[in-house]
Amino acid sequence: MALSVNDPLAIIAPLIVFVITITVVRRYIVNRKHTRHLPPGPVPLPLLGSILSIDAKKPWLTYTEWGATYGDLIFVRILDQEVVVINSQHVTEALMDKRSYVYSDRPYLATVEPFGWSFSFGFEAYNDKWRLRRRLFHQTFRLESALKFRPMQIRRTREMILNIIEDPQDYHSHFATFSTSTVMSAVYGYEPSPRNDPLVQLVGNALHLGMAVLTPERAMILKAFPFLLKLPDWCWGSSIKRDAQLSTDRMTEMRDVPFQYTQQHIADSSFLGQSSMVAEHLQRIEKQDEALKPMLQTALKDTSATALATAYETTPATLMVFVLAMVLYPDIQTRAQAEIDLMIGRDRLPTFEDRASLPYIDAVVRETYRWSPIAPLGLPHATLSADIYNGYFIPKGATVMTNIWAMARDEKRYPNACHFKPERFIDASGSLTDDDPKEYVFGRGRRICPGRYTADASIWCAITTMFATLDISSAKDDQGNAVNFTPKFTTGLAYYPTTFPCSISTRSHFRSELLDVV
């Protein structure tokens, strides 16, 4: 029996079909439009995307090569993740700074929680939890506040020089001790032993295991195959589960033990005379409502551990790059030492007040940052909403990576970029140029490294004091010939040279009393 035109179904059914059809067509058109206007990039494989085409150990090199083909903004699909890579400082500033409300989130990294990194606000999403921890960090390490740490930084630097003189072959370990002890003094008011300090070793043991698994590329694999964390111990591939548990245990210890040290010593009158982030904030927290104290203490404990984790590799890595450059480019050291001898003399060591009078030393520091960026891709960002830039559609939730390596090795900006040339930052009058790699190597926008002022001060102090006291040169064999070697580099978030053969000795005019701890 045919339906009457007066039957409601005869009218509604075609309308429903029409609405569904229009909706499907509309979505198809929108998707086609967005797909068509995505930034250019390699054609992805089904399901896998472009993961097989990416250098797993040095993905920034792949992104740099693609940038030469596709431009400063490229789109890459890695498994099910949409990734946007920025290859220029100009685009980085346009998005991270001027549109920071879109690009301040962090992508989900599947390795963060299993490996015990949940405490780190560096991986936290852009939310109130992140804002509180960032504020606690900023109050201590903003430029004006960080100045109070400079006497301590000089003291730690001179302890490092003494360690190098006593045991020059273990220079990387001395760099790590210098970095960790400096941060532990600033954060916890803890005075580590110059060598083999138990808390410094605790930090190193905790962070060594987990650093290598925090890259987006590796996290995406665990995200795609989460069952790897549930395999029985006897099964092939279960080592990742065991490593994750061990890392979590060590991270918990690193987070708790130094914090408890400050809590236990904060009532000590001699301890109160020291300035540290935890001590200052604990005193402020005591004045807060009782209901707020547990939450604020947890935030402070997380922030403190984040400071430790951030400094563990970054400063030592930068100093490793510096030493490698001095071995490969000995004339740089000669010129830098001549500047120190001329401007300061040989009767004292440089201090922070001398920085303005040592432009070539600053140029060396800049070139150290540029020549081999220790965080070639920084930490990945994520978009909080969809965006349009230069006609390109950038999806909501996309992972956004700034290719610091591509910026630092841009041949148009830095001719012969693979060579270490500090003079590229010196103008005709002998002054520093306006080009400073710190403008991009520490990140941009609201997620810029909040400890950058203290980190840069430590690195400058270490490099300048090494120039003033040490000679760094190629290692020699039994016949007195320079030992040839090919530098090898670490993998993970940080990229820096592993230990290589070199000779480190005191300068001919060196006097040990110059290193008297201040």
Protein Blocks (a to p, Z undefined) as FASTA:
>chain_A
ZZdfklmklmmmmmmmmmmmmmmmmmmmmmmmmmmmgccdddddehklmmlmpcfklmml
mmmmmmmmnojbdcddehjbccdddfbfklmmmmmmmmmmmmmcccddfklmmnopmmpm
klpccdfklmmmmmmmmmmmgmklmmmmmmmmmmmmmmmmmmmmmmmmlmmmmmmmmmmm
mmmmmmnopacdfbhpfklmmmmmmmmmmmmmmpfklmmmmmmmmmlmmccfklghilmm
mmmmmmmmmmmmmmmmmmmmmmmmmmpmklmmpccfklmmmmmmmmpcfklmmmmmmmmm
mmmmmmmmmmmmmmmmmmmmmmmmmmmmmmlmmmmmmmmmmmnojmbccdfklmmmmmml
mmmmmmmmmmmccblnlpadddfbdcdeehiacdehiacdddfklmmmmmklmghklbcc
fklmpcfkopacfbdfklmmnogajlbcfklmmmmmmmmmmmmmmmmmmccdddddfkop
acdddddddedjbdcdddddddddddfklcfklmpcZZ
